[in-house]
Structure formats: C-alpha cells, structure tokens
Amino acid sequence: MPNLGVAIVRQYQRGVVFRLGRLRGVREPGIRFMVPLADRMWKVTLRTVTLPIPSQQVITRDNVSIGVAAVAYFRRVDPVKSIVEIENVSDAIGQIAQTTVRNVVGRSLLDQVLTDTETLNEQIKVILDSLTQQWGVLVMVVELKDIQLPQSMQRAMARQAEAEREKRAKIIAAEGEALSAGRLAEAADVIAAHPIALQLRNLQVLAEISAEKNSTIVFPAQFLESARALARFVAEESGRHAASPDLGGTDAAERPDHNAPPSG
C-alpha cells in the first residue's frame, strides 16, 4: 500500500516519507497519499517503550561483586532523528544503558547502592538522556529493580543487623535501669521520711503474693521490731550504768582517817 501511494498513519504514529531516498517530511495520523513507487514511508511510534536492562556483574567502589538489573522507559520525540541519526534506536539505548548502569554503580559504595538508589537512578537517567537527545529520544525513568548480593555478604550483613539490634536492646535496658534506679532512690527518700510507708508497702507485697499462690508466709516484721527494741534497751542500760557514780571508787582524801592523831 505505501508504495502504491496510500498509507494509514495511526494516532500514536508518525510517518517519515522519503522520495527517491531523500527526506520529504513527516506525515500526521490519518490517510496519507504519496507518489506511487517514488515515495516510501517509515512509521515511527511515539508511545513509551519499556526497555529491560538484563542483570550484569558489577564491582562496587569497595570491591564487592554484585548483580544489578534495571529497567528504562523512553519514547521517541523526533521521528526524523530516530530514523536518520541511528539505525536501531532500541538496541542502541539498551547497550548504552547497560554501560551506564555498570559505570554509575561501579563508582558507588555498596551501602549507597542499597540505601540511596534514587540518587543512582537519577544519575543514570541524566547520563542516558544527554546521550540519546541526538537520536530524538527522551529517557523518562530508569530504575534499579534487582540487586543480587553474594551469600557471604548476605551473612555478614545479617550479623551486622543482629549486632545493631543487640546494641539498641542493651542501650534501652541500660536506660531503663538508670531510670529505675532514680525512681527507687526517690522512693527510698519518701520511705525514710515516712517509716509507716514501708509497712504499707510490705502489706501490699503480701497481698500480691497471696493472690498468686495459696501458701503460708512468715513475715518477720514484728520480730525485727522486737530486736530493735531490745537493742535500744541494752544501749540505754549501758549508758545509765556508765553515768552512775562508783561507790568503790570514792576519793581517799574525802574519807575520814580514824588513826590520825587529833589536831591541836
């Protein structure tokens, strides 16, 4: 049909017409008439094309070998350049995308590849877009979709994550102990100021214990009080005896001497 002078261009296409090998212009969607046998039309789709970038082994800047796969989305914005400037634009973009992904990932650290993929995607997109503009192609999105790590690196990262979790758990436990010690110190100050609070606390503990199990509990509160009273009594008696005068220790100068001759 195109060689007979009639061609149908769909809405998502543009027709690039050559007459005897020379460019004659671009045809819009619809029924288009040309010079039979002299004109030839190449139809170019303007729809977005999904280009998978196969996985490839890349060595990062910190010497870790990983497998990286990606996907790119592009569309032709200049039908003439996409035909005249390059033979097969899809194959060209696929090859340059693989090279760009390998170069950008190879200049990055492993942690950056795993955690900062958005920055890497943007860098790859900018490089690809600057290269494909001369072909009449606009690269819209590039995404790293699969990153394969060696088994040894996966085990090392698992141990690192476990150690990090243990560190956080110990820090939280230490903070809890410090907070608990402060609260206990405040409680001790309150009990020291109000001794009856200790007895009330003891009764509360007894109530909690008795609610769990039916058992006989010997609570030596009265015994301890009796021991303290006995100790106070002994101390008071000892102080009293120490303060009373000793009859056997009267000064000899104060005693009358019956054997002494009468004075005068």
PyRosetta script that sets phi, psi and omega in degrees:
from pyrosetta import init, pose_from_sequence

init()
pose = pose_from_sequence("MPNLGVAIVRQYQRGVVFRLGRLRGVREPGIRFMVPLADRMWKVTLRTVTLPIPSQQVITRDNVSIGVAAVAYFRRVDPVKSIVEIENVSDAIGQIAQTTVRNVVGRSLLDQVLTDTETLNEQIKVILDSLTQQWGVLVMVVELKDIQLPQSMQRAMARQAEAEREKRAKIIAAEGEALSAGRLAEAADVIAAHPIALQLRNLQVLAEISAEKNSTIVFPAQFLESARALARFVAEESGRHAASPDLGGTDAAERPDHNAPPSG")
pose.set_psi(1, -48.0)
pose.set_omega(1, -179.6)
pose.set_phi(2, -59.3)
pose.set_psi(2, -37.8)
pose.set_omega(2, -178.9)
pose.set_phi(3, -71.2)
pose.set_psi(3, -17.0)
pose.set_omega(3, 178.4)
pose.set_phi(4, -90.4)
pose.set_psi(4, 0.2)
pose.set_omega(4, 174.1)
pose.set_phi(5, 101.7)
pose.set_psi(5, 4.4)
pose.set_omega(5, 179.8)
pose.set_phi(6, -131.4)
pose.set_psi(6, 133.9)
pose.set_omega(6, 178.3)
pose.set_phi(7, -145.6)
pose.set_psi(7, 146.4)
pose.set_omega(7, 177.5)
pose.set_phi(8, -109.9)
pose.set_psi(8, 121.1)
pose.set_omega(8, 178.2)
pose.set_phi(9, -105.2)
pose.set_psi(9, 123.0)
pose.set_omega(9, -179.2)
pose.set_phi(10, -77.0)
pose.set_psi(10, 169.1)
pose.set_omega(10, -173.7)
pose.set_phi(11, -62.7)
pose.set_psi(11, -37.1)
pose.set_omega(11, -177.8)
pose.set_phi(12, -88.4)
pose.set_psi(12, 10.7)
pose.set_omega(12, -177.6)
pose.set_phi(13, -119.8)
pose.set_psi(13, 162.2)
pose.set_omega(13, 168.2)
pose.set_phi(14, -132.9)
pose.set_psi(14, 140.8)
pose.set_omega(14, -179.2)
pose.set_phi(15, -102.8)
pose.set_psi(15, 121.5)
pose.set_omega(15, 177.7)
pose.set_phi(16, -98.8)
pose.set_psi(16, 118.2)
pose.set_omega(16, -172.8)
pose.set_phi(17, -103.9)
pose.set_psi(17, 132.3)
pose.set_omega(17, 173.9)
pose.set_phi(18, -117.2)
pose.set_psi(18, 132.1)
pose.set_omega(18, 176.8)
pose.set_phi(19, -113.7)
pose.set_psi(19, 112.7)
pose.set_omega(19, -177.3)
pose.set_phi(20, 53.6)
pose.set_psi(20, 38.3)
pose.set_omega(20, 176.7)
pose.set_phi(21, 90.6)
pose.set_psi(21, -9.5)
pose.set_omega(21, -178.4)
pose.set_phi(22, -103.2)
pose.set_psi(22, 143.0)
pose.set_omega(22, -178.6)
pose.set_phi(23, -67.5)
pose.set_psi(23, 129.7)
pose.set_omega(23, -178.4)
pose.set_phi(24, -112.8)
pose.set_psi(24, -9.3)
pose.set_omega(24, 178.5)
pose.set_phi(25, 129.9)
pose.set_psi(25, -175.2)
pose.set_omega(25, -176.0)
pose.set_phi(26, -114.3)
pose.set_psi(26, 135.5)
pose.set_omega(26, 179.3)
pose.set_phi(27, -102.0)
pose.set_psi(27, 135.4)
pose.set_omega(27, 178.8)
pose.set_phi(28, -81.3)
pose.set_psi(28, 170.8)
pose.set_omega(28, -179.0)
pose.set_phi(29, -61.4)
pose.set_psi(29, 147.8)
pose.set_omega(29, -180.0)
pose.set_phi(30, 127.9)
pose.set_psi(30, -170.2)
pose.set_omega(30, 176.7)
pose.set_phi(31, -84.9)
pose.set_psi(31, 124.7)
pose.set_omega(31, -176.5)
pose.set_phi(32, -121.9)
pose.set_psi(32, 136.4)
pose.set_omega(32, -179.4)
pose.set_phi(33, -107.0)
pose.set_psi(33, 140.1)
pose.set_omega(33, -178.4)
pose.set_phi(34, -134.6)
pose.set_psi(34, 173.5)
pose.set_omega(34, 177.0)
pose.set_phi(35, -76.3)
pose.set_psi(35, 120.2)
pose.set_omega(35, -178.0)
pose.set_phi(36, -60.1)
pose.set_psi(36, 139.8)
pose.set_omega(36, 176.0)
pose.set_phi(37, 66.7)
pose.set_psi(37, -12.5)
pose.set_omega(37, -179.6)
pose.set_phi(38, -103.1)
pose.set_psi(38, -34.6)
pose.set_omega(38, -178.9)
pose.set_phi(39, -97.7)
pose.set_psi(39, 145.5)
pose.set_omega(39, 176.2)
pose.set_phi(40, -136.1)
pose.set_psi(40, 134.2)
pose.set_omega(40, -175.4)
pose.set_phi(41, -113.0)
pose.set_psi(41, 136.5)
pose.set_omega(41, 171.7)
pose.set_phi(42, -111.6)
pose.set_psi(42, 123.1)
pose.set_omega(42, -179.2)
pose.set_phi(43, -91.7)
pose.set_psi(43, 130.4)
pose.set_omega(43, -178.4)
pose.set_phi(44, -118.2)
pose.set_psi(44, 125.5)
pose.set_omega(44, 177.9)
pose.set_phi(45, -82.6)
pose.set_psi(45, 139.1)
pose.set_omega(45, 178.7)
pose.set_phi(46, -102.5)
pose.set_psi(46, 6.7)
pose.set_omega(46, 179.7)
pose.set_phi(47, -74.4)
pose.set_psi(47, 157.0)
pose.set_omega(47, 178.6)
pose.set_phi(48, -70.1)
pose.set_psi(48, 134.8)
pose.set_omega(48, -178.2)
pose.set_phi(49, -109.0)
pose.set_psi(49, 133.1)
pose.set_omega(49, 175.9)
pose.set_phi(50, -93.8)
pose.set_psi(50, 121.5)
pose.set_omega(50, -177.2)
pose.set_phi(51, -117.7)
pose.set_psi(51, 103.6)
pose.set_omega(51, 175.7)
pose.set_phi(52, -73.1)
pose.set_psi(52, 135.6)
pose.set_omega(52, 176.9)
pose.set_phi(53, -103.6)
pose.set_psi(53, 111.4)
pose.set_omega(53, -173.2)
pose.set_phi(54, -63.8)
pose.set_psi(54, 158.4)
pose.set_omega(54, -178.6)
pose.set_phi(55, -66.1)
pose.set_psi(55, 140.9)
pose.set_omega(55, 179.0)
pose.set_phi(56, -143.3)
pose.set_psi(56, 150.7)
pose.set_omega(56, 179.8)
pose.set_phi(57, -80.5)
pose.set_psi(57, 127.5)
pose.set_omega(57, -178.7)
pose.set_phi(58, -129.3)
pose.set_psi(58, 136.9)
pose.set_omega(58, 176.3)
pose.set_phi(59, -98.9)
pose.set_psi(59, 118.8)
pose.set_omega(59, -178.5)
pose.set_phi(60, -74.1)
pose.set_psi(60, 175.8)
pose.set_omega(60, -177.9)
pose.set_phi(61, -65.7)
pose.set_psi(61, -27.1)
pose.set_omega(61, 176.5)
pose.set_phi(62, -95.7)
pose.set_psi(62, 26.5)
pose.set_omega(62, 170.0)
pose.set_phi(63, 62.0)
pose.set_psi(63, 46.5)
pose.set_omega(63, 174.2)
pose.set_phi(64, -117.9)
pose.set_psi(64, 125.9)
pose.set_omega(64, -179.4)
pose.set_phi(65, -88.1)
pose.set_psi(65, 121.5)
pose.set_omega(65, -178.6)
pose.set_phi(66, -132.2)
pose.set_psi(66, 157.1)
pose.set_omega(66, 174.2)
pose.set_phi(67, -99.7)
pose.set_psi(67, 129.4)
pose.set_omega(67, -175.5)
pose.set_phi(68, -126.4)
pose.set_psi(68, 126.8)
pose.set_omega(68, 172.7)
pose.set_phi(69, -120.8)
pose.set_psi(69, 149.6)
pose.set_omega(69, -176.3)
pose.set_phi(70, -145.0)
pose.set_psi(70, 177.5)
pose.set_omega(70, 176.4)
pose.set_phi(71, -144.4)
pose.set_psi(71, 141.7)
pose.set_omega(71, -178.9)
pose.set_phi(72, -126.2)
pose.set_psi(72, 146.6)
pose.set_omega(72, 177.5)
pose.set_phi(73, -122.2)
pose.set_psi(73, 125.7)
pose.set_omega(73, -179.4)
pose.set_phi(74, -144.3)
pose.set_psi(74, 164.8)
pose.set_omega(74, 174.4)
pose.set_phi(75, -149.8)
pose.set_psi(75, 154.2)
pose.set_omega(75, 180.0)
pose.set_phi(76, -83.3)
pose.set_psi(76, 128.5)
pose.set_omega(76, 179.2)
pose.set_phi(77, -110.3)
pose.set_psi(77, -15.9)
pose.set_omega(77, 177.7)
pose.set_phi(78, -129.1)
pose.set_psi(78, 99.1)
pose.set_omega(78, -176.4)
pose.set_phi(79, -60.0)
pose.set_psi(79, -35.8)
pose.set_omega(79, -177.4)
pose.set_phi(80, -66.5)
pose.set_psi(80, -48.1)
pose.set_omega(80, -179.6)
pose.set_phi(81, -63.9)
pose.set_psi(81, -37.4)
pose.set_omega(81, -177.9)
pose.set_phi(82, -66.3)
pose.set_psi(82, -14.3)
pose.set_omega(82, 177.2)
pose.set_phi(83, -107.2)
pose.set_psi(83, -42.5)
pose.set_omega(83, -173.9)
pose.set_phi(84, -79.3)
pose.set_psi(84, -39.5)
pose.set_omega(84, -172.2)
pose.set_phi(85, -81.5)
pose.set_psi(85, -21.8)
pose.set_omega(85, -176.3)
pose.set_phi(86, -148.8)
pose.set_psi(86, 150.1)
pose.set_omega(86, -175.9)
pose.set_phi(87, -76.6)
pose.set_psi(87, -51.0)
pose.set_omega(87, -179.0)
pose.set_phi(88, -134.6)
pose.set_psi(88, 100.9)
pose.set_omega(88, -172.6)
pose.set_phi(89, -69.5)
pose.set_psi(89, -33.9)
pose.set_omega(89, -178.7)
pose.set_phi(90, -66.2)
pose.set_psi(90, -45.9)
pose.set_omega(90, 178.2)
pose.set_phi(91, -64.2)
pose.set_psi(91, -38.8)
pose.set_omega(91, -179.5)
pose.set_phi(92, -64.3)
pose.set_psi(92, -43.7)
pose.set_omega(92, 179.8)
pose.set_phi(93, -66.8)
pose.set_psi(93, -38.0)
pose.set_omega(93, 178.1)
pose.set_phi(94, -61.5)
pose.set_psi(94, -42.2)
pose.set_omega(94, -179.0)
pose.set_phi(95, -70.3)
pose.set_psi(95, -44.2)
pose.set_omega(95, -178.9)
pose.set_phi(96, -69.4)
pose.set_psi(96, -29.0)
pose.set_omega(96, 177.6)
pose.set_phi(97, -68.3)
pose.set_psi(97, -42.1)
pose.set_omega(97, 177.0)
pose.set_phi(98, -60.4)
pose.set_psi(98, -44.9)
pose.set_omega(98, 179.9)
pose.set_phi(99, -63.8)
pose.set_psi(99, -41.2)
pose.set_omega(99, -178.8)
pose.set_phi(100, -67.2)
pose.set_psi(100, -41.8)
pose.set_omega(100, 178.2)
pose.set_phi(101, -61.4)
pose.set_psi(101, -43.9)
pose.set_omega(101, -179.9)
pose.set_phi(102, -63.7)
pose.set_psi(102, -40.4)
pose.set_omega(102, -178.0)
pose.set_phi(103, -69.7)
pose.set_psi(103, -44.8)
pose.set_omega(103, -177.2)
pose.set_phi(104, -67.3)
pose.set_psi(104, -45.0)
pose.set_omega(104, 179.5)
pose.set_phi(105, -67.5)
pose.set_psi(105, -35.7)
pose.set_omega(105, 179.8)
pose.set_phi(106, -66.3)
pose.set_psi(106, -24.3)
pose.set_omega(106, 177.7)
pose.set_phi(107, -88.6)
pose.set_psi(107, 2.0)
pose.set_omega(107, -176.0)
pose.set_phi(108, -112.5)
pose.set_psi(108, 156.7)
pose.set_omega(108, 174.2)
pose.set_phi(109, -79.3)
pose.set_psi(109, 159.7)
pose.set_omega(109, -178.2)
pose.set_phi(110, -62.8)
pose.set_psi(110, -41.9)
pose.set_omega(110, 179.3)
pose.set_phi(111, -61.5)
pose.set_psi(111, -37.4)
pose.set_omega(111, 178.7)
pose.set_phi(112, -68.2)
pose.set_psi(112, -38.2)
pose.set_omega(112, 178.5)
pose.set_phi(113, -63.9)
pose.set_psi(113, -36.9)
pose.set_omega(113, -176.4)
pose.set_phi(114, -81.3)
pose.set_psi(114, -31.0)
pose.set_omega(114, -172.3)
pose.set_phi(115, -110.1)
pose.set_psi(115, -21.6)
pose.set_omega(115, -174.4)
pose.set_phi(116, -122.3)
pose.set_psi(116, 50.4)
pose.set_omega(116, -177.6)
pose.set_phi(117, -68.1)
pose.set_psi(117, -27.5)
pose.set_omega(117, -179.6)
pose.set_phi(118, -63.0)
pose.set_psi(118, -40.4)
pose.set_omega(118, 178.1)
pose.set_phi(119, -65.3)
pose.set_psi(119, -41.8)
pose.set_omega(119, 178.9)
pose.set_phi(120, -65.0)
pose.set_psi(120, -40.8)
pose.set_omega(120, 177.8)
pose.set_phi(121, -60.0)
pose.set_psi(121, -42.5)
pose.set_omega(121, -179.9)
pose.set_phi(122, -66.1)
pose.set_psi(122, -40.0)
pose.set_omega(122, 178.3)
pose.set_phi(123, -62.8)
pose.set_psi(123, -44.1)
pose.set_omega(123, 179.2)
pose.set_phi(124, -63.8)
pose.set_psi(124, -41.9)
pose.set_omega(124, -179.9)
pose.set_phi(125, -62.3)
pose.set_psi(125, -44.2)
pose.set_omega(125, -178.8)
pose.set_phi(126, -62.3)
pose.set_psi(126, -42.5)
pose.set_omega(126, -179.1)
pose.set_phi(127, -66.2)
pose.set_psi(127, -44.6)
pose.set_omega(127, 179.8)
pose.set_phi(128, -64.6)
pose.set_psi(128, -42.2)
pose.set_omega(128, -178.1)
pose.set_phi(129, -64.1)
pose.set_psi(129, -38.2)
pose.set_omega(129, 178.9)
pose.set_phi(130, -67.8)
pose.set_psi(130, -29.3)
pose.set_omega(130, -179.9)
pose.set_phi(131, -82.3)
pose.set_psi(131, -31.8)
pose.set_omega(131, -174.2)
pose.set_phi(132, -92.3)
pose.set_psi(132, -4.9)
pose.set_omega(132, 178.0)
pose.set_phi(133, -61.9)
pose.set_psi(133, -34.6)
pose.set_omega(133, 179.9)
pose.set_phi(134, -69.8)
pose.set_psi(134, -13.1)
pose.set_omega(134, 177.4)
pose.set_phi(135, -100.5)
pose.set_psi(135, 4.3)
pose.set_omega(135, -179.3)
pose.set_phi(136, 73.6)
pose.set_psi(136, 31.3)
pose.set_omega(136, -176.0)
pose.set_phi(137, -123.0)
pose.set_psi(137, 139.0)
pose.set_omega(137, 176.8)
pose.set_phi(138, -112.6)
pose.set_psi(138, 118.9)
pose.set_omega(138, 175.7)
pose.set_phi(139, -87.7)
pose.set_psi(139, 119.8)
pose.set_omega(139, -174.0)
pose.set_phi(140, -95.0)
pose.set_psi(140, -46.9)
pose.set_omega(140, -175.2)
pose.set_phi(141, -142.1)
pose.set_psi(141, 140.8)
pose.set_omega(141, 170.1)
pose.set_phi(142, -132.6)
pose.set_psi(142, 128.0)
pose.set_omega(142, -177.1)
pose.set_phi(143, -131.1)
pose.set_psi(143, 132.8)
pose.set_omega(143, 168.8)
pose.set_phi(144, -79.7)
pose.set_psi(144, 115.5)
pose.set_omega(144, -172.5)
pose.set_phi(145, -106.7)
pose.set_psi(145, -16.7)
pose.set_omega(145, -177.7)
pose.set_phi(146, -149.5)
pose.set_psi(146, 124.2)
pose.set_omega(146, 177.4)
pose.set_phi(147, -124.4)
pose.set_psi(147, 115.8)
pose.set_omega(147, -176.9)
pose.set_phi(148, -103.7)
pose.set_psi(148, 123.8)
pose.set_omega(148, -179.6)
pose.set_phi(149, -103.4)
pose.set_psi(149, 150.5)
pose.set_omega(149, 173.5)
pose.set_phi(150, -63.5)
pose.set_psi(150, 155.5)
pose.set_omega(150, -178.9)
pose.set_phi(151, -61.5)
pose.set_psi(151, -39.3)
pose.set_omega(151, 179.5)
pose.set_phi(152, -63.3)
pose.set_psi(152, -39.1)
pose.set_omega(152, 179.1)
pose.set_phi(153, -69.7)
pose.set_psi(153, -36.2)
pose.set_omega(153, 176.9)
pose.set_phi(154, -63.2)
pose.set_psi(154, -42.3)
pose.set_omega(154, 177.8)
pose.set_phi(155, -65.5)
pose.set_psi(155, -40.4)
pose.set_omega(155, 178.8)
pose.set_phi(156, -63.7)
pose.set_psi(156, -41.0)
pose.set_omega(156, 178.7)
pose.set_phi(157, -67.8)
pose.set_psi(157, -34.4)
pose.set_omega(157, 176.8)
pose.set_phi(158, -65.3)
pose.set_psi(158, -41.7)
pose.set_omega(158, 177.5)
pose.set_phi(159, -65.4)
pose.set_psi(159, -38.7)
pose.set_omega(159, 178.3)
pose.set_phi(160, -63.5)
pose.set_psi(160, -43.7)
pose.set_omega(160, 179.1)
pose.set_phi(161, -64.7)
pose.set_psi(161, -38.8)
pose.set_omega(161, 178.5)
pose.set_phi(162, -65.4)
pose.set_psi(162, -42.0)
pose.set_omega(162, 177.7)
pose.set_phi(163, -64.0)
pose.set_psi(163, -37.4)
pose.set_omega(163, 178.5)
pose.set_phi(164, -64.8)
pose.set_psi(164, -41.4)
pose.set_omega(164, 178.5)
pose.set_phi(165, -66.1)
pose.set_psi(165, -40.9)
pose.set_omega(165, 177.5)
pose.set_phi(166, -62.9)
pose.set_psi(166, -38.9)
pose.set_omega(166, 178.2)
pose.set_phi(167, -62.1)
pose.set_psi(167, -44.9)
pose.set_omega(167, 179.5)
pose.set_phi(168, -64.6)
pose.set_psi(168, -37.4)
pose.set_omega(168, 179.3)
pose.set_phi(169, -64.8)
pose.set_psi(169, -41.3)
pose.set_omega(169, 179.3)
pose.set_phi(170, -67.2)
pose.set_psi(170, -38.7)
pose.set_omega(170, 178.4)
pose.set_phi(171, -64.1)
pose.set_psi(171, -42.6)
pose.set_omega(171, 178.9)
pose.set_phi(172, -64.8)
pose.set_psi(172, -40.9)
pose.set_omega(172, 178.7)
pose.set_phi(173, -64.4)
pose.set_psi(173, -40.8)
pose.set_omega(173, 178.6)
pose.set_phi(174, -64.9)
pose.set_psi(174, -41.1)
pose.set_omega(174, 177.0)
pose.set_phi(175, -62.8)
pose.set_psi(175, -37.7)
pose.set_omega(175, 176.9)
pose.set_phi(176, -65.6)
pose.set_psi(176, -40.1)
pose.set_omega(176, 178.0)
pose.set_phi(177, -64.4)
pose.set_psi(177, -42.3)
pose.set_omega(177, 178.9)
pose.set_phi(178, -63.1)
pose.set_psi(178, -42.5)
pose.set_omega(178, 178.4)
pose.set_phi(179, -65.3)
pose.set_psi(179, -40.6)
pose.set_omega(179, 178.7)
pose.set_phi(180, -65.0)
pose.set_psi(180, -40.1)
pose.set_omega(180, 178.5)
pose.set_phi(181, -62.5)
pose.set_psi(181, -40.3)
pose.set_omega(181, 177.2)
pose.set_phi(182, -63.2)
pose.set_psi(182, -41.1)
pose.set_omega(182, 177.9)
pose.set_phi(183, -67.2)
pose.set_psi(183, -37.4)
pose.set_omega(183, 177.9)
pose.set_phi(184, -66.5)
pose.set_psi(184, -37.8)
pose.set_omega(184, 177.5)
pose.set_phi(185, -63.5)
pose.set_psi(185, -41.4)
pose.set_omega(185, 177.1)
pose.set_phi(186, -63.8)
pose.set_psi(186, -39.9)
pose.set_omega(186, 178.1)
pose.set_phi(187, -65.4)
pose.set_psi(187, -37.9)
pose.set_omega(187, 178.4)
pose.set_phi(188, -64.1)
pose.set_psi(188, -38.7)
pose.set_omega(188, 177.2)
pose.set_phi(189, -63.4)
pose.set_psi(189, -40.1)
pose.set_omega(189, 179.0)
pose.set_phi(190, -65.8)
pose.set_psi(190, -42.9)
pose.set_omega(190, -179.4)
pose.set_phi(191, -66.3)
pose.set_psi(191, -37.8)
pose.set_omega(191, 179.2)
pose.set_phi(192, -64.5)
pose.set_psi(192, -35.0)
pose.set_omega(192, 178.9)
pose.set_phi(193, -77.7)
pose.set_psi(193, -27.0)
pose.set_omega(193, -179.1)
pose.set_phi(194, -131.2)
pose.set_psi(194, 87.8)
pose.set_omega(194, -175.9)
pose.set_phi(195, -59.5)
pose.set_psi(195, -28.4)
pose.set_omega(195, -179.4)
pose.set_phi(196, -64.9)
pose.set_psi(196, -20.5)
pose.set_omega(196, 178.8)
pose.set_phi(197, -65.3)
pose.set_psi(197, -31.4)
pose.set_omega(197, 177.4)
pose.set_phi(198, -65.3)
pose.set_psi(198, -42.2)
pose.set_omega(198, 178.1)
pose.set_phi(199, -64.0)
pose.set_psi(199, -41.2)
pose.set_omega(199, 177.5)
pose.set_phi(200, -63.5)
pose.set_psi(200, -37.7)
pose.set_omega(200, 177.6)
pose.set_phi(201, -66.1)
pose.set_psi(201, -39.3)
pose.set_omega(201, 177.4)
pose.set_phi(202, -61.8)
pose.set_psi(202, -42.7)
pose.set_omega(202, 177.9)
pose.set_phi(203, -63.6)
pose.set_psi(203, -36.7)
pose.set_omega(203, 178.1)
pose.set_phi(204, -65.9)
pose.set_psi(204, -40.7)
pose.set_omega(204, 176.9)
pose.set_phi(205, -62.8)
pose.set_psi(205, -40.7)
pose.set_omega(205, 177.3)
pose.set_phi(206, -60.7)
pose.set_psi(206, -41.7)
pose.set_omega(206, 179.3)
pose.set_phi(207, -64.1)
pose.set_psi(207, -39.5)
pose.set_omega(207, 178.7)
pose.set_phi(208, -67.7)
pose.set_psi(208, -39.6)
pose.set_omega(208, 179.3)
pose.set_phi(209, -67.6)
pose.set_psi(209, -43.4)
pose.set_omega(209, -177.9)
pose.set_phi(210, -67.0)
pose.set_psi(210, -24.3)
pose.set_omega(210, 179.1)
pose.set_phi(211, -73.6)
pose.set_psi(211, -23.5)
pose.set_omega(211, -177.7)
pose.set_phi(212, -87.3)
pose.set_psi(212, -45.6)
pose.set_omega(212, -175.7)
pose.set_phi(213, -136.3)
pose.set_psi(213, 149.0)
pose.set_omega(213, 174.8)
pose.set_phi(214, -90.2)
pose.set_psi(214, 100.0)
pose.set_omega(214, -177.5)
pose.set_phi(215, -149.5)
pose.set_psi(215, 160.9)
pose.set_omega(215, 177.8)
pose.set_phi(216, -90.1)
pose.set_psi(216, 128.9)
pose.set_omega(216, -176.7)
pose.set_phi(217, -120.1)
pose.set_psi(217, 126.7)
pose.set_omega(217, 175.8)
pose.set_phi(218, -97.6)
pose.set_psi(218, 113.6)
pose.set_omega(218, -177.0)
pose.set_phi(219, -110.7)
pose.set_psi(219, 107.8)
pose.set_omega(219, -170.0)
pose.set_phi(220, -80.7)
pose.set_psi(220, 40.2)
pose.set_omega(220, -178.6)
pose.set_phi(221, -68.6)
pose.set_psi(221, -47.4)
pose.set_omega(221, -179.2)
pose.set_phi(222, -67.8)
pose.set_psi(222, -35.7)
pose.set_omega(222, 178.5)
pose.set_phi(223, -63.5)
pose.set_psi(223, -43.9)
pose.set_omega(223, 178.6)
pose.set_phi(224, -63.0)
pose.set_psi(224, -38.3)
pose.set_omega(224, 178.5)
pose.set_phi(225, -65.8)
pose.set_psi(225, -39.4)
pose.set_omega(225, 177.9)
pose.set_phi(226, -64.9)
pose.set_psi(226, -40.6)
pose.set_omega(226, 178.1)
pose.set_phi(227, -62.7)
pose.set_psi(227, -40.7)
pose.set_omega(227, 177.8)
pose.set_phi(228, -64.7)
pose.set_psi(228, -40.5)
pose.set_omega(228, 178.7)
pose.set_phi(229, -63.7)
pose.set_psi(229, -41.6)
pose.set_omega(229, 178.2)
pose.set_phi(230, -62.6)
pose.set_psi(230, -41.7)
pose.set_omega(230, 179.3)
pose.set_phi(231, -64.1)
pose.set_psi(231, -39.7)
pose.set_omega(231, 177.3)
pose.set_phi(232, -65.2)
pose.set_psi(232, -39.2)
pose.set_omega(232, 179.2)
pose.set_phi(233, -64.1)
pose.set_psi(233, -44.8)
pose.set_omega(233, 178.8)
pose.set_phi(234, -61.5)
pose.set_psi(234, -41.1)
pose.set_omega(234, -179.6)
pose.set_phi(235, -66.4)
pose.set_psi(235, -39.3)
pose.set_omega(235, 179.0)
pose.set_phi(236, -66.3)
pose.set_psi(236, -42.1)
pose.set_omega(236, 178.9)
pose.set_phi(237, -63.8)
pose.set_psi(237, -41.1)
pose.set_omega(237, 179.0)
pose.set_phi(238, -63.6)
pose.set_psi(238, -39.6)
pose.set_omega(238, 178.3)
pose.set_phi(239, -68.1)
pose.set_psi(239, -34.6)
pose.set_omega(239, 179.4)
pose.set_phi(240, -67.5)
pose.set_psi(240, -45.7)
pose.set_omega(240, 178.5)
pose.set_phi(241, -63.9)
pose.set_psi(241, -34.2)
pose.set_omega(241, 179.8)
pose.set_phi(242, -71.1)
pose.set_psi(242, -28.7)
pose.set_omega(242, -178.9)
pose.set_phi(243, -85.5)
pose.set_psi(243, -22.8)
pose.set_omega(243, -178.5)
pose.set_phi(244, -73.2)
pose.set_psi(244, 145.9)
pose.set_omega(244, -179.9)
pose.set_phi(245, -71.0)
pose.set_psi(245, 146.3)
pose.set_omega(245, 179.2)
pose.set_phi(246, -92.8)
pose.set_psi(246, 117.0)
pose.set_omega(246, -177.7)
pose.set_phi(247, -66.7)
pose.set_psi(247, -33.4)
pose.set_omega(247, -179.8)
pose.set_phi(248, -74.7)
pose.set_psi(248, -7.2)
pose.set_omega(248, -176.3)
pose.set_phi(249, -109.9)
pose.set_psi(249, 30.4)
pose.set_omega(249, 179.3)
pose.set_phi(250, -69.5)
pose.set_psi(250, 143.7)
pose.set_omega(250, -176.8)
pose.set_phi(251, -68.8)
pose.set_psi(251, 134.0)
pose.set_omega(251, -177.4)
pose.set_phi(252, -65.7)
pose.set_psi(252, -24.6)
pose.set_omega(252, -179.5)
pose.set_phi(253, -69.5)
pose.set_psi(253, -22.4)
pose.set_omega(253, -178.7)
pose.set_phi(254, -89.9)
pose.set_psi(254, -8.9)
pose.set_omega(254, -179.0)
pose.set_phi(255, -85.8)
pose.set_psi(255, 144.2)
pose.set_omega(255, 176.3)
pose.set_phi(256, -74.0)
pose.set_psi(256, 137.6)
pose.set_omega(256, 179.2)
pose.set_phi(257, -102.2)
pose.set_psi(257, 108.8)
pose.set_omega(257, -176.9)
pose.set_phi(258, -76.4)
pose.set_psi(258, -23.6)
pose.set_omega(258, -178.5)
pose.set_phi(259, -84.8)
pose.set_psi(259, -9.7)
pose.set_omega(259, -177.7)
pose.set_phi(260, -73.7)
pose.set_psi(260, 139.8)
pose.set_omega(260, 179.3)
pose.set_phi(261, -65.6)
pose.set_psi(261, 148.5)
pose.set_omega(261, 179.9)
pose.set_phi(262, -66.5)
pose.set_psi(262, 141.3)
pose.set_omega(262, -179.0)
pose.set_phi(263, -75.1)
pose.set_psi(263, 152.2)
pose.set_omega(263, 172.6)
pose.set_phi(264, 89.8)
pose.dump_pdb("model.pdb")
